[in-house]
Amino acid sequence: MQFCANKLDKKDFFGKSDPFLVFYRSNEDGTFTICHKTEVIKNNLNPVWQSFTIPVRALCNGDYDRLCRCWMPD
């Protein structure tokens, strides 16, 4: 997978944002667990993250109907 973002909000007081993405897999009990975190792209409001692979077992334990979440912290 490869992700990018465009025109992110400037969150830092003195510089630009340092964005990264966090991917979560859902558990049987309804909670979520981190399964992957991208690298931090320093001072960039239009980041392009490096391509990466998440094994199906880590992302959804082979259940293609299982919910996943992606989050970009403020």
MMTF fields as JSON, N, C-alpha, C and O atoms, coordinates in Angstrom:
{
  "mmtfVersion": "1.0.0",
  "mmtfProducer": "UNKNOWN",
  "numBonds": 295,
  "numAtoms": 296,
  "numGroups": 74,
  "numChains": 1,
  "numModels": 1,
  "chainsPerModel": [1],
  "groupsPerChain": [74],
  "chainIdList": ["A"],
  "bondAtomList": [4, 2, 8, 6, 12, 10, 16, 14, 20, 18, 24, 22, 28, 26, 32, 30, 36, 34, 40, 38, 44, 42, 48, 46, 52, 50, 56, 54, 60, 58, 64, 62, 68, 66, 72, 70, 76, 74, 80, 78, 84, 82, 88, 86, 92, 90, 96, 94, 100, 98, 104, 102, 108, 106, 112, 110, 116, 114, 120, 118, 124, 122, 128, 126, 132, 130, 136, 134, 140, 138, 144, 142, 148, 146, 152, 150, 156, 154, 160, 158, 164, 162, 168, 166, 172, 170, 176, 174, 180, 178, 184, 182, 188, 186, 192, 190, 196, 194, 200, 198, 204, 202, 208, 206, 212, 210, 216, 214, 220, 218, 224, 222, 228, 226, 232, 230, 236, 234, 240, 238, 244, 242, 248, 246, 252, 250, 256, 254, 260, 258, 264, 262, 268, 266, 272, 270, 276, 274, 280, 278, 284, 282, 288, 286, 292, 290],
  "bondOrderList": [1, 1, 1, 1, 1, 1, 1, 1, 1, 1, 1, 1, 1, 1, 1, 1, 1, 1, 1, 1, 1, 1, 1, 1, 1, 1, 1, 1, 1, 1, 1, 1, 1, 1, 1, 1, 1, 1, 1, 1, 1, 1, 1, 1, 1, 1, 1, 1, 1, 1, 1, 1, 1, 1, 1, 1, 1, 1, 1, 1, 1, 1, 1, 1, 1, 1, 1, 1, 1, 1, 1, 1, 1],
  "groupList": [{"groupName": "MET", "atomNameList": ["N", "CA", "C", "O"], "elementList": ["N", "C", "C", "O"], "formalChargeList": [0, 0, 0, 0], "bondAtomList": [1, 0, 2, 1, 3, 2], "bondOrderList": [1, 1, 2], "singleLetterCode": "M", "chemCompType": "L-PEPTIDE LINKING"}, {"groupName": "GLN", "atomNameList": ["N", "CA", "C", "O"], "elementList": ["N", "C", "C", "O"], "formalChargeList": [0, 0, 0, 0], "bondAtomList": [1, 0, 2, 1, 3, 2], "bondOrderList": [1, 1, 2], "singleLetterCode": "Q", "chemCompType": "L-PEPTIDE LINKING"}, {"groupName": "PHE", "atomNameList": ["N", "CA", "C", "O"], "elementList": ["N", "C", "C", "O"], "formalChargeList": [0, 0, 0, 0], "bondAtomList": [1, 0, 2, 1, 3, 2], "bondOrderList": [1, 1, 2], "singleLetterCode": "F", "chemCompType": "L-PEPTIDE LINKING"}, {"groupName": "CYS", "atomNameList": ["N", "CA", "C", "O"], "elementList": ["N", "C", "C", "O"], "formalChargeList": [0, 0, 0, 0], "bondAtomList": [1, 0, 2, 1, 3, 2], "bondOrderList": [1, 1, 2], "singleLetterCode": "C", "chemCompType": "L-PEPTIDE LINKING"}, {"groupName": "ALA", "atomNameList": ["N", "CA", "C", "O"], "elementList": ["N", "C", "C", "O"], "formalChargeList": [0, 0, 0, 0], "bondAtomList": [1, 0, 2, 1, 3, 2], "bondOrderList": [1, 1, 2], "singleLetterCode": "A", "chemCompType": "L-PEPTIDE LINKING"}, {"groupName": "ASN", "atomNameList": ["N", "CA", "C", "O"], "elementList": ["N", "C", "C", "O"], "formalChargeList": [0, 0, 0, 0], "bondAtomList": [1, 0, 2, 1, 3, 2], "bondOrderList": [1, 1, 2], "singleLetterCode": "N", "chemCompType": "L-PEPTIDE LINKING"}, {"groupName": "LYS", "atomNameList": ["N", "CA", "C", "O"], "elementList": ["N", "C", "C", "O"], "formalChargeList": [0, 0, 0, 0], "bondAtomList": [1, 0, 2, 1, 3, 2], "bondOrderList": [1, 1, 2], "singleLetterCode": "K", "chemCompType": "L-PEPTIDE LINKING"}, {"groupName": "LEU", "atomNameList": ["N", "CA", "C", "O"], "elementList": ["N", "C", "C", "O"], "formalChargeList": [0, 0, 0, 0], "bondAtomList": [1, 0, 2, 1, 3, 2], "bondOrderList": [1, 1, 2], "singleLetterCode": "L", "chemCompType": "L-PEPTIDE LINKING"}, {"groupName": "ASP", "atomNameList": ["N", "CA", "C", "O"], "elementList": ["N", "C", "C", "O"], "formalChargeList": [0, 0, 0, 0], "bondAtomList": [1, 0, 2, 1, 3, 2], "bondOrderList": [1, 1, 2], "singleLetterCode": "D", "chemCompType": "L-PEPTIDE LINKING"}, {"groupName": "GLY", "atomNameList": ["N", "CA", "C", "O"], "elementList": ["N", "C", "C", "O"], "formalChargeList": [0, 0, 0, 0], "bondAtomList": [1, 0, 2, 1, 3, 2], "bondOrderList": [1, 1, 2], "singleLetterCode": "G", "chemCompType": "PEPTIDE LINKING"}, {"groupName": "SER", "atomNameList": ["N", "CA", "C", "O"], "elementList": ["N", "C", "C", "O"], "formalChargeList": [0, 0, 0, 0], "bondAtomList": [1, 0, 2, 1, 3, 2], "bondOrderList": [1, 1, 2], "singleLetterCode": "S", "chemCompType": "L-PEPTIDE LINKING"}, {"groupName": "PRO", "atomNameList": ["N", "CA", "C", "O"], "elementList": ["N", "C", "C", "O"], "formalChargeList": [0, 0, 0, 0], "bondAtomList": [1, 0, 2, 1, 3, 2], "bondOrderList": [1, 1, 2], "singleLetterCode": "P", "chemCompType": "L-PEPTIDE LINKING"}, {"groupName": "VAL", "atomNameList": ["N", "CA", "C", "O"], "elementList": ["N", "C", "C", "O"], "formalChargeList": [0, 0, 0, 0], "bondAtomList": [1, 0, 2, 1, 3, 2], "bondOrderList": [1, 1, 2], "singleLetterCode": "V", "chemCompType": "L-PEPTIDE LINKING"}, {"groupName": "TYR", "atomNameList": ["N", "CA", "C", "O"], "elementList": ["N", "C", "C", "O"], "formalChargeList": [0, 0, 0, 0], "bondAtomList": [1, 0, 2, 1, 3, 2], "bondOrderList": [1, 1, 2], "singleLetterCode": "Y", "chemCompType": "L-PEPTIDE LINKING"}, {"groupName": "ARG", "atomNameList": ["N", "CA", "C", "O"], "elementList": ["N", "C", "C", "O"], "formalChargeList": [0, 0, 0, 0], "bondAtomList": [1, 0, 2, 1, 3, 2], "bondOrderList": [1, 1, 2], "singleLetterCode": "R", "chemCompType": "L-PEPTIDE LINKING"}, {"groupName": "GLU", "atomNameList": ["N", "CA", "C", "O"], "elementList": ["N", "C", "C", "O"], "formalChargeList": [0, 0, 0, 0], "bondAtomList": [1, 0, 2, 1, 3, 2], "bondOrderList": [1, 1, 2], "singleLetterCode": "E", "chemCompType": "L-PEPTIDE LINKING"}, {"groupName": "THR", "atomNameList": ["N", "CA", "C", "O"], "elementList": ["N", "C", "C", "O"], "formalChargeList": [0, 0, 0, 0], "bondAtomList": [1, 0, 2, 1, 3, 2], "bondOrderList": [1, 1, 2], "singleLetterCode": "T", "chemCompType": "L-PEPTIDE LINKING"}, {"groupName": "ILE", "atomNameList": ["N", "CA", "C", "O"], "elementList": ["N", "C", "C", "O"], "formalChargeList": [0, 0, 0, 0], "bondAtomList": [1, 0, 2, 1, 3, 2], "bondOrderList": [1, 1, 2], "singleLetterCode": "I", "chemCompType": "L-PEPTIDE LINKING"}, {"groupName": "HIS", "atomNameList": ["N", "CA", "C", "O"], "elementList": ["N", "C", "C", "O"], "formalChargeList": [0, 0, 0, 0], "bondAtomList": [1, 0, 2, 1, 3, 2], "bondOrderList": [1, 1, 2], "singleLetterCode": "H", "chemCompType": "L-PEPTIDE LINKING"}, {"groupName": "TRP", "atomNameList": ["N", "CA", "C", "O"], "elementList": ["N", "C", "C", "O"], "formalChargeList": [0, 0, 0, 0], "bondAtomList": [1, 0, 2, 1, 3, 2], "bondOrderList": [1, 1, 2], "singleLetterCode": "W", "chemCompType": "L-PEPTIDE LINKING"}],
  "groupTypeList": [0, 1, 2, 3, 4, 5, 6, 7, 8, 6, 6, 8, 2, 2, 9, 6, 10, 8, 11, 2, 7, 12, 2, 13, 14, 10, 5, 15, 8, 9, 16, 2, 16, 17, 3, 18, 6, 16, 15, 12, 17, 6, 5, 5, 7, 5, 11, 12, 19, 1, 10, 2, 16, 17, 11, 12, 14, 4, 7, 3, 5, 9, 8, 13, 8, 14, 7, 3, 14, 3, 19, 0, 11, 8],
  "groupIdList": [1, 2, 3, 4, 5, 6, 7, 8, 9, 10, 11, 12, 13, 14, 15, 16, 17, 18, 19, 20, 21, 22, 23, 24, 25, 26, 27, 28, 29, 30, 31, 32, 33, 34, 35, 36, 37, 38, 39, 40, 41, 42, 43, 44, 45, 46, 47, 48, 49, 50, 51, 52, 53, 54, 55, 56, 57, 58, 59, 60, 61, 62, 63, 64, 65, 66, 67, 68, 69, 70, 71, 72, 73, 74],
  "secStructList": [7, 7, 7, 5, 7, 7, 1, 7, 7, 7, 7, 1, 1, 1, 1, 7, 7, 7, 7, 7, 7, 3, 3, 3, 3, 3, 7, 6, 6, 1, 7, 3, 3, 3, 3, 3, 3, 7, 7, 7, 7, 6, 6, 7, 1, 1, 7, 5, 7, 7, 7, 7, 7, 7, 7, 2, 2, 2, 2, 2, 6, 6, 7, 6, 6, 1, 7, 3, 3, 3, 3, 7, 7, 7],
  "xCoordList": [0.846, 0.0, 0.889, 2.026, 0.366, 1.043, -0.009, -1.041, 0.248, -0.691, -0.021, 1.199, -0.846, -0.375, -1.482, -2.618, -1.142, -2.119, -1.82, -0.681, -2.831, -2.66, -3.259, -4.332, -2.566, -3.053, -3.456, -4.532, -2.591, -2.865, -2.807, -2.153, -3.491, -3.443, -2.067, -1.418, -1.629, -0.368, -0.62, -1.357, -0.029, -0.294, 0.8, 0.53, 2.026, 3.136, 3.162, 2.789, 3.603, 3.632, 4.718, 4.481, 5.916, 7.05, 7.293, 7.934, 6.799, 7.063, 5.799, 4.683, 6.008, 4.886, 4.596, 5.273, 3.598, 3.219, 4.249, 5.02, 4.253, 5.094, 4.164, 4.078, 3.466, 2.41, 2.919, 4.012, 2.089, 2.269, 0.895, -0.053, 0.787, -0.471, -0.335, 0.741, -1.427, -1.475, -2.626, -3.746, -2.358, -3.375, -3.716, -2.833, -5.011, -5.51, -6.318, -7.017, -6.222, -7.089, -8.092, -7.794, -9.284, -10.294, -10.088, -9.657, -10.402, -10.308, -11.706, -12.704, -11.771, -13.055, -13.9, -15.128, -13.261, -14.007, -14.413, -14.931, -14.181, -14.58, -13.528, -13.74, -12.404, -11.319, -10.453, -10.638, -9.517, -8.609, -7.161, -6.828, -6.301, -4.884, -4.072, -4.401, -3.012, -2.139, -1.466, -0.906, -1.528, -0.845, 0.227, 1.059, 0.22, 1.271, 1.272, 0.221, 2.469, 2.639, 3.639, 4.711, 3.292, 4.197, 5.311, 5.287, 6.277, 7.335, 6.764, 5.752, 7.413, 7.037, 7.686, 8.878, 6.907, 7.43, 7.552, 6.541, 8.75, 8.993, 8.675, 8.999, 8.032, 7.79, 7.198, 7.758, 6.062, 5.481, 3.955, 3.385, 3.301, 1.845, 1.246, 0.024, 2.09, 1.662, 2.507, 3.212, 2.439, 3.345, 2.976, 1.812, 4.0, 3.837, 4.656, 5.882, 3.968, 4.656, 5.21, 4.659, 6.295, 6.891, 5.908, 5.085, 6.007, 5.179, 5.49, 6.627, 4.47, 4.677, 3.71, 2.731, 3.995, 3.159, 2.759, 3.593, 1.48, 0.987, 0.471, -0.44, 1.016, 0.502, -0.981, -1.429, -1.726, -3.163, -3.408, -4.357, -2.577, -2.733, -2.643, -3.396, -1.726, -1.572, -2.716, -3.142, -3.216, -4.243, -5.642, -6.403, -5.986, -7.372, -7.479, -8.581, -6.348, -6.312, -7.018, -7.632, -6.92, -7.513, -8.999, -9.583, -9.622, -11.053, -11.221, -11.076, -11.524, -11.593, -12.79, -12.872, -13.704, -14.835, -14.577, -15.424, -13.419, -13.08, -12.792, -12.165, -13.248, -13.066, -11.619, -10.992, -11.104, -9.77, -9.939, -10.888, -9.014, -9.058, -7.681, -6.65, -7.704, -6.477, -6.688, -7.757, -5.683, -5.81, -4.551, -3.439, -4.732, -3.604, -3.705, -4.604, -2.802, -2.849, -2.715, -2.068, -3.341, -3.231, -1.871, -1.588],
  "yCoordList": [-1.173, 0.0, 1.232, 1.196, 2.298, 3.584, 4.659, 4.657, 5.571, 6.639, 7.99, 8.115, 9.0, 10.379, 11.26, 10.816, 12.497, 13.471, 14.81, 15.076, 15.644, 16.952, 18.045, 17.875, 19.158, 20.367, 20.113, 20.528, 19.43, 19.211, 20.531, 21.477, 20.589, 21.773, 21.91, 20.914, 23.14, 23.423, 23.299, 24.108, 22.309, 22.039, 22.547, 22.854, 22.639, 23.088, 24.611, 25.282, 25.148, 26.597, 27.244, 28.283, 26.639, 27.238, 26.655, 27.298, 25.465, 24.83, 24.239, 24.61, 23.317, 22.615, 21.348, 21.051, 20.614, 19.375, 18.273, 18.329, 17.279, 16.079, 14.867, 14.127, 14.649, 13.635, 12.196, 11.918, 11.301, 9.86, 9.214, 9.844, 7.966, 7.222, 6.04, 5.456, 5.691, 4.523, 3.637, 4.117, 2.35, 1.395, 0.467, -0.019, 0.231, -0.603, -1.764, -1.615, -2.907, -4.047, -4.204, -3.911, -4.667, -4.891, -6.266, -7.207, -6.358, -7.613, -8.191, -7.498, -9.434, -10.105, -9.429, -9.498, -8.769, -8.129, -6.684, -5.983, -6.236, -4.893, -3.823, -2.673, -4.166, -3.21, -3.185, -3.997, -2.258, -2.133, -2.179, -1.695, -2.773, -2.919, -2.366, -2.611, -1.619, -1.1, -2.259, -3.159, -2.224, -3.261, -2.676, -3.418, -1.35, -0.733, 0.771, 1.386, 1.354, 2.802, 3.206, 2.611, 4.216, 4.669, 5.518, 5.871, 5.828, 6.736, 8.151, 8.476, 8.975, 10.376, 11.158, 11.003, 11.99, 12.845, 14.248, 14.902, 14.696, 15.972, 17.175, 17.195, 18.174, 19.476, 19.381, 19.919, 18.691, 18.49, 18.49, 17.709, 19.353, 19.414, 18.603, 18.506, 18.023, 17.185, 15.903, 15.643, 15.111, 13.961, 12.822, 12.623, 12.09, 10.827, 9.808, 9.896, 8.843, 7.837, 6.751, 6.48, 6.134, 5.039, 3.88, 3.677, 3.128, 1.92, 0.962, 0.885, 0.232, -0.747, -1.909, -1.81, -2.982, -4.178, -4.534, -4.541, -4.83, -5.361, -6.762, -6.909, -7.795, -9.143, -9.242, -8.635, -10.011, -10.176, -10.671, -10.237, -11.556, -12.08, -10.965, -10.962, -10.019, -8.908, -7.904, -7.333, -7.682, -6.679, -7.147, -6.398, -8.386, -8.825, -10.304, -10.85, -10.951, -12.365, -13.243, -14.254, -12.84, -13.614, -13.39, -13.968, -12.561, -12.272, -10.982, -9.889, -11.102, -9.94, -9.031, -7.935, -9.456, -8.62, -7.892, -7.13, -8.123, -7.5, -6.016, -5.622, -5.196, -3.758, -3.385, -3.948, -2.433, -1.856, -0.341, 0.219, 0.302, 1.76, 2.324, 1.717, 3.506, 4.262, 5.623, 6.217, 6.12, 7.365, 8.197, 7.669, 9.497, 10.415, 11.323, 12.162, 11.173, 12.002, 13.487, 13.857, 14.339, 15.8, 16.283, 17.478],
  "zCoordList": [0.0, 0.0, 0.0, 0.472, -0.525, -0.439, -0.243, -0.914, 0.67, 0.995, 0.842, 0.945, 0.593, 0.555, 1.129, 1.294, 1.428, 1.916, 1.251, 0.868, 1.116, 0.483, 1.348, 1.927, 1.431, 2.103, 3.551, 3.983, 4.299, 5.723, 6.478, 6.04, 7.61, 8.461, 9.086, 9.406, 9.255, 9.933, 11.431, 11.995, 12.085, 13.498, 14.426, 15.587, 13.935, 14.777, 14.833, 13.871, 15.961, 16.153, 15.301, 14.684, 15.258, 14.557, 13.169, 12.339, 12.905, 11.613, 11.028, 11.39, 10.119, 9.51, 10.3, 11.285, 9.868, 10.549, 10.31, 9.352, 11.186, 11.079, 11.034, 12.014, 9.914, 9.876, 9.812, 9.318, 10.327, 10.195, 10.307, 10.774, 9.881, 9.931, 10.876, 11.001, 11.539, 12.414, 11.944, 11.765, 11.743, 11.313, 12.472, 13.18, 12.651, 13.743, 13.181, 12.179, 13.821, 13.501, 14.621, 15.779, 14.276, 15.311, 15.927, 15.261, 17.191, 17.928, 18.124, 17.924, 18.507, 18.71, 19.775, 19.721, 20.753, 21.833, 21.514, 22.383, 20.27, 19.863, 20.078, 19.693, 20.679, 20.862, 19.607, 18.701, 19.561, 18.418, 18.891, 19.973, 18.053, 18.354, 17.191, 16.03, 17.497, 16.45, 15.727, 16.355, 14.394, 13.622, 12.703, 12.183, 12.495, 11.681, 11.918, 12.1, 11.913, 12.004, 10.927, 10.819, 10.129, 9.078, 9.68, 10.859, 8.842, 9.264, 9.384, 8.762, 10.179, 10.342, 9.206, 8.943, 8.538, 7.472, 8.077, 8.335, 8.297, 8.972, 8.081, 6.893, 8.69, 8.066, 6.663, 5.708, 6.544, 5.223, 5.328, 6.09, 4.572, 4.571, 3.424, 3.309, 2.579, 1.453, 1.432, 0.457, 2.496, 2.604, 1.655, 1.306, 1.255, 0.531, 1.316, 1.375, 1.918, 2.705, 1.799, 0.732, 2.224, 1.468, 1.383, 2.276, 0.298, 0.162, 1.3, 1.766, 1.744, 2.806, 2.619, 1.879, 3.283, 3.239, 4.655, 5.56, 4.849, 6.117, 5.821, 5.005, 6.451, 6.211, 6.584, 7.556, 5.801, 6.042, 7.465, 8.118, 7.936, 9.301, 10.34, 11.314, 10.136, 11.082, 10.964, 11.968, 9.749, 9.527, 9.902, 10.514, 9.537, 9.765, 10.141, 10.195, 10.4, 10.774, 9.731, 10.071, 8.456, 7.376, 7.162, 6.245, 7.993, 7.886, 7.084, 7.631, 5.793, 4.918, 5.212, 4.657, 6.058, 6.467, 7.783, 8.249, 8.379, 9.664, 9.477, 8.494, 10.415, 10.377, 10.68, 11.578, 9.922, 10.16, 10.236, 9.687, 10.917, 11.024, 10.706, 10.992, 10.105, 9.876, 10.517, 10.375, 11.218, 11.956, 11.774, 11.793, 11.599, 11.534, 12.753, 12.821, 13.714, 14.925, 14.588, 13.608, 15.423, 15.229, 15.631, 15.54]
}
